[in-house]
Amino acid sequence: MFLKMTEPVYWTDPKKSTFEVTIAGVESVDGRVHIAVLEDVVRPASGGQAGDRGEVSIGSEKFTFSGCVRDRGSLFLVAEKGPSEAGRATLTLDIEWRTAMMRNHTGEHLFAKALTDLLGDVTLGRIWIDGNHGSVEVLSSNVTLDALFNAERTVNEIIARCLPVNSRVVKASEIDKEVRAREGVTSKHDRLRIVEVEGFDKSACSGIHVTNTEEILVFKIIDYGIESDRAHVEFITGSRAVQQLSDIYNEVLRRKTTYPFQVEQIGAVLDKSKEIREGFEAMRDKLLETLTRNPAYDTIGGVRFRAEILPGFDTHLMKRFVKESKMKGPTVLLLFSPGDKCQVMLRTNEMPEEARYYIEDGMRAHGGVGGGRGEVFTCGFTGVEDPQVLFENLKTHIVNKISA
C-alpha cells in the first residue's frame, strides 16, 4: 500500500474539510476498527498532536472516526465500526476539532518563541495538542510565573497583529539558526517543513496551523507548575478561551455587589480571603482541641449522650473529633455541621443497637440522605432553611430512641 500524495493537503489547505477518498481495507485492532485510506488528507496523531476526527460516507452508510494513525506507512481512520469492503468514499472532517487544534498548535509555537526571547535558554520537553487544550513542558531553570504571564501577553499581542502564517518545505541542510527545531531533527530527515509566523517565528513542524494569527482569537494559560529545572503549562485558545474568561469575569462581577471591591483588586481580595481562611482553620483546630479535652455529656438512663454543633466542620474533621473523644461505656455522640448543606455524624459505643437505629427514621423524616453500619452513621441535608431547628429535632429524636 502507498500514499498517493507526497505532501499532505492540510499543509497547504488546512481548512478544506471534504474529500473523495479510496478505502483500501478494514482491520480490527484492539477492539477498534482501522479503516485504511490511500489519500493523505487527514492529520494522524503524532509528534505530540492528536489526530483528526470526522466521518466517512459510502452511499447511505456513515462511519464516524475518533482519530487517525499512521502505521506501517499507511494511514488509518480509527472507528468503532467500518465498511464491509473497500471502495470510494466521502470523508468529512470535524472542522471544529481541526480548527481548535490549529489554534492551539500555532498558539504553542508563539508561546515557545516568546519564552525563548524572554529567557534565552529554553528547551521544550513533552508537548500535547488536541482540540480541547494544549500543554507544553518548558525545560529551563529560569522559568518564573511572571515570565509565563509576560510570554502570554506577547502571544496575544502577536495575535492582534494579524500576522500571516506560511509554510514551505526545504532541504534539511538549508536550516539556519533562525529556525527553531528539536535536537537531532535535521539529521533524521532530508527535507523539513518550516512553519513561519511572518516577522516573528520560524519552526520546523509537520503539524496543522492557522493561516493567520488572528484566527487564534485569544491565548490563555489555565494552569501551570514550576519546578527547579522545568515548568508545565496548560493553555486554551479560541472561543473556548473567550468563554472561560467571560465566565470567570462574570463570577467576579456577581460577588462585587455583595462584597464591595474594584475588579482590579481581585488579587488583594483573594489574598485576604486566604488569610481569613487560614485564621478560621487555626481557630477550628483550637475548638476541636478544647471540645475533646473537656467533654460534657448528659446521662440518659445510664447512657452518656453528647450533641455538638460544629460550624465549618467537614466529615474529615468530624472523624478526628470522634477519634479524639475517647468514648467509654454506653455512649451516643451526635455531631452536626450547619449550613445550606448540613452534615451529620452519629457515633455510638457499646450500645445495644447499631447507630442507624437511633437516627435513620429522624433523618428520613427531615429529607436527609445517608447510611452507615455498626457504630457510625453519616447523613446530609440540603436546602436547610434553619439548621438550628433541624439540629434540635434530630437531637430530640435520638434522645427519645435512647430512652425507649
C-alpha positions in Angstrom: 0.0 0.0 0.0 1.3 3.5 -0.7 0.1 7.1 -0.2 -0.8 9.0 -3.4 0.3 12.4 -2.1 3.9 13.2 -1.1 2.8 16.4 0.8 -0.4 16.3 2.7 -3.2 18.7 1.7 -3.5 20.0 5.3 -0.1 21.7 4.9 -1.4 24.0 2.1 -5.1 24.0 2.6 -5.8 23.2 6.3 -9.4 24.5 6.1 -10.6 22.1 3.5 -13.0 19.6 5.1 -14.5 17.3 2.5 -12.5 14.8 0.3 -13.2 11.9 -2.0 -11.0 9.1 -0.8 -10.2 5.4 -1.5 -10.8 2.9 1.2 -8.2 0.2 0.8 -9.3 -2.1 3.5 -10.5 -2.6 7.1 -8.7 -4.1 10.0 -9.7 -5.0 13.6 -7.1 -3.7 16.1 -7.6 -4.0 19.9 -11.3 -3.9 19.7 -11.4 -1.0 17.3 -11.7 -0.8 13.6 -8.9 0.7 11.5 -10.1 1.9 8.1 -7.2 2.2 5.6 -7.3 5.3 3.4 -5.0 5.8 0.4 -5.1 9.6 0.2 -3.1 11.7 2.7 -5.9 14.1 3.6 -6.2 13.7 7.4 -3.6 14.5 10.1 -2.6 11.4 12.0 -1.7 11.5 15.7 2.0 12.1 16.0 4.6 14.5 17.4 2.5 15.4 20.4 -0.6 16.3 18.4 -3.9 14.4 18.3 -5.3 13.2 15.1 -8.2 14.5 13.0 -11.8 13.4 13.6 -14.7 13.1 11.3 -17.0 10.9 9.2 -16.7 8.6 6.2 -19.7 8.1 4.0 -20.2 5.2 1.5 -23.6 5.6 -0.1 -26.2 5.8 2.7 -23.8 4.3 5.3 -21.8 6.6 7.6 -18.9 5.7 9.9 -17.6 8.1 12.5 -13.9 8.1 13.2 -12.5 9.5 16.5 -8.9 9.6 15.5 -6.4 8.6 12.9 -2.9 7.0 12.9 -0.1 6.1 10.5 1.0 2.6 10.8 3.4 0.6 8.5 3.5 3.5 6.2 -0.3 3.6 5.7 -3.0 5.9 7.0 -5.8 4.5 9.1 -9.0 6.1 10.5 -9.9 4.7 14.0 -13.6 3.9 14.4 -16.0 1.7 16.3 -17.2 0.1 13.0 -16.3 0.3 9.4 -17.5 -0.6 5.9 -17.6 -4.3 4.9 -15.5 -3.8 1.7 -13.1 -1.4 0.0 -14.1 1.3 -2.4 -14.6 5.0 -2.9 -16.0 7.1 -0.1 -16.6 10.7 1.0 -14.5 11.8 4.0 -15.8 14.8 6.0 -13.6 16.3 8.8 -14.9 17.5 12.1 -13.7 21.0 11.2 -14.4 22.4 14.7 -12.0 19.9 16.2 -9.4 20.6 13.5 -9.7 24.4 13.8 -9.3 24.1 17.6 -6.1 22.0 17.1 -4.8 24.6 14.6 -5.3 27.4 17.0 -3.8 25.5 19.9 -0.8 24.4 17.8 0.1 27.8 16.4 -0.5 29.3 19.9 2.1 26.8 21.3 4.6 28.0 18.6 4.1 31.6 19.6 4.3 30.9 23.3 7.5 28.9 22.9 9.1 31.7 20.8 8.0 34.4 23.3 9.5 32.4 26.2 12.7 31.9 24.2 13.0 35.6 23.6 12.5 36.3 27.3 14.6 33.6 28.9 17.1 32.6 26.2 18.0 29.0 27.3 14.7 27.2 26.7 14.2 23.6 25.5 10.8 22.1 25.0 10.0 18.8 26.6 6.7 16.9 26.2 4.1 18.7 24.2 0.4 17.7 23.7 -2.0 19.5 21.4 -5.7 18.5 20.7 -9.0 20.2 20.1 -9.6 20.9 23.8 -6.4 22.4 25.0 -2.6 22.4 24.7 0.2 21.7 27.2 3.9 22.2 27.0 6.8 21.3 29.2 9.5 24.0 29.3 12.9 22.7 30.3 14.7 25.7 31.9 15.8 26.7 35.4 14.9 30.4 34.7 11.1 30.0 34.4 9.1 32.2 36.7 5.4 32.9 36.8 6.0 36.5 35.7 7.9 35.1 32.6 4.9 32.8 31.7 2.5 35.7 32.0 4.8 38.0 30.0 5.0 35.4 27.3 1.2 35.0 27.3 0.9 38.8 26.9 3.3 38.7 23.9 1.3 35.9 22.3 -1.9 37.9 22.4 -0.1 41.0 21.0 1.1 38.8 18.1 -2.5 37.5 17.6 -3.7 41.1 17.4 -1.2 42.0 14.8 -2.8 39.5 12.3 0.4 38.1 11.1 0.3 35.6 8.1 1.3 32.0 8.9 3.0 30.3 5.9 4.9 27.1 5.4 7.4 25.7 2.9 9.5 22.5 2.5 13.2 22.9 2.4 16.3 20.7 2.5 17.5 19.9 6.0 20.9 21.2 5.1 19.3 24.7 4.4 18.0 25.1 8.0 19.6 28.1 9.7 19.8 29.3 13.3 16.6 31.4 12.9 14.6 28.2 12.7 13.6 26.5 15.9 13.9 22.8 15.7 14.1 19.9 18.1 17.5 18.5 18.7 18.5 15.9 16.1 15.6 16.6 13.7 17.9 17.8 10.9 19.9 14.5 11.0 16.7 12.4 10.8 15.1 13.9 7.7 16.4 15.0 4.3 13.6 17.6 3.9 11.7 19.6 6.5 8.6 21.7 6.6 9.2 25.2 8.0 6.2 27.0 9.6 6.7 30.7 9.6 4.8 33.4 11.5 5.8 36.4 9.4 8.4 38.5 11.2 8.2 36.6 14.5 9.0 32.9 14.3 10.3 30.1 12.2 9.9 26.5 13.3 10.3 23.0 11.8 6.9 21.3 12.2 4.7 18.8 10.4 1.5 19.7 12.2 -1.6 21.8 11.3 -1.7 25.5 11.8 -3.9 28.6 11.2 -3.1 30.7 8.2 -3.2 34.0 10.2 -2.6 34.7 13.9 -5.9 36.5 14.2 -7.7 33.1 13.8 -6.3 32.1 17.3 -8.5 34.8 18.9 -7.1 34.5 22.4 -4.3 32.6 24.1 -4.9 31.9 27.8 -2.8 30.0 30.4 -5.2 28.0 32.6 -2.8 26.0 34.7 0.9 25.8 35.5 3.5 24.1 37.7 7.1 25.3 38.2 9.9 23.1 39.4 13.6 23.8 39.8 14.5 22.9 36.2 11.2 23.0 34.3 7.7 24.3 34.1 4.5 22.7 32.9 1.9 25.0 31.2 -1.6 24.2 30.1 -3.5 26.6 27.9 -6.6 27.2 25.8 -7.3 29.3 22.7 -10.1 30.5 20.5 -13.8 30.7 21.5 -13.2 28.4 24.5 -10.7 30.8 26.0 -13.1 33.7 25.3 -15.9 31.9 27.0 -13.9 30.9 30.0 -12.5 34.4 30.5 -16.1 35.8 30.3 -17.4 33.2 32.8 -14.7 34.0 35.3 -15.2 37.8 34.9 -18.9 37.4 35.4 -18.4 35.4 38.5 -16.3 38.2 39.9 -19.0 40.7 39.0 -21.7 38.7 40.8 -19.7 38.9 44.0 -18.9 42.6 43.6 -22.4 43.6 44.7 -22.3 41.6 48.0 -18.6 42.2 48.8 -17.7 45.7 47.6 -14.3 45.8 45.7 -12.9 47.0 42.4 -12.3 44.3 39.9 -8.6 45.4 39.7 -8.4 44.5 43.4 -9.3 40.8 42.9 -5.7 39.7 43.8 -5.8 41.5 47.1 -9.3 40.2 47.8 -8.1 36.6 47.2 -5.1 37.2 49.4 -7.3 38.5 52.2 -9.6 35.5 51.7 -6.7 33.1 52.1 -5.6 34.9 55.3 -9.1 34.7 56.7 -9.4 31.0 55.7 -6.1 30.2 57.4 -7.2 32.0 60.6 -10.5 30.2 60.5 -8.8 26.8 60.2 -6.5 27.6 63.1 -9.5 28.6 65.2 -11.3 25.4 64.2 -8.4 23.3 65.2 -8.3 25.1 68.6 -12.0 24.5 69.1 -11.5 20.8 68.3 -8.8 20.6 70.9 -10.9 22.3 73.5 -14.0 20.3 72.9 -12.3 16.9 73.1 -10.2 17.8 76.1 -13.1 18.7 78.4 -16.1 16.7 77.1 -19.5 17.4 78.6 -22.0 14.6 78.5 -25.7 14.3 79.6 -26.8 11.0 81.2 -30.0 9.3 79.9 -30.9 6.1 81.6 -27.3 5.0 82.0 -26.2 6.2 78.5 -23.8 9.1 78.1 -25.1 11.5 75.4 -23.5 14.4 73.8 -24.6 16.7 70.9 -22.4 19.4 69.3 -22.9 22.0 66.6 -19.6 22.4 64.8 -19.7 25.2 62.2 -17.2 24.7 59.3 -16.5 21.0 60.2 -16.4 18.6 57.3 -16.6 14.8 57.5 -12.8 14.5 57.9 -12.8 16.8 61.0 -15.8 15.0 62.4 -13.8 11.8 62.2 -11.0 13.5 64.0 -13.4 14.7 66.7 -14.7 11.1 67.2 -11.2 9.7 67.3 -10.0 12.1 70.0 -13.2 11.9 72.1 -12.1 8.6 73.8 -15.6 7.2 74.3 -16.1 4.8 77.2 -19.1 2.8 78.2 -22.6 3.1 76.6 -22.3 6.4 74.7 -24.0 8.3 71.8 -22.3 11.2 70.2 -24.1 13.5 67.7 -22.0 15.9 65.6 -23.8 18.5 63.4 -22.1 20.9 60.9 -24.7 23.5 59.9 -25.2 25.3 56.6 -27.4 25.2 53.5 -26.0 21.7 53.2 -25.8 20.2 56.7 -23.6 17.3 57.5 -24.3 14.9 60.4 -22.4 12.1 62.0 -23.6 9.8 64.8 -21.2 7.7 66.7 -22.2 5.1 69.3 -20.2 3.0 71.7 -21.3 -0.2 73.5 -25.0 0.5 72.6 -27.5 -2.4 72.2 -28.4 -1.3 68.7 -26.4 -0.1 65.6 -26.0 3.7 65.2 -28.6 3.8 62.4 -31.3 2.7 64.8 -31.0 6.0 66.7 -31.1 8.4 63.8 -32.3 6.9 60.5 -36.0 7.4 60.9 -35.4 11.1 62.0 -33.1 11.6 59.1 -35.8 10.4 56.6 -38.5 12.5 58.3 -36.5 15.6 57.5 -35.5 14.7 54.0 -31.9 13.6 54.7 -29.9 11.0 52.8 -27.2 8.9 54.4 -26.1 5.5 55.6 -23.8 3.5 57.8 -23.4 0.3 59.8 -22.1 -0.7 63.1 -21.3 2.3 65.4 -21.1 5.0 62.7 -23.9 6.6 60.7 -23.4 9.7 58.5 -26.0 11.7 56.6 -26.6 15.1 54.9 -29.4 17.5 54.3 -29.7 20.1 51.5 -31.7 23.3 51.3 -31.9 23.6 55.1 -33.7 26.9 56.0 -33.0 26.7 59.7 -30.1 24.4 60.7 -30.7 25.1 64.4 -34.2 23.7 64.2 -33.0 20.6 62.3 -30.3 20.0 65.0 -32.8 20.2 67.8 -35.3 17.9 66.1 -32.6 15.3 65.4 -31.3 15.6 69.0 -34.8 15.1 70.4 -35.4 12.1 68.1 -32.1 10.4 69.3 -32.9 11.1 73.0 -36.3 9.5 72.6 -34.7 6.4 70.9 -32.2 6.1 73.8 -35.0 6.5 76.4 -37.3 3.9 74.7 
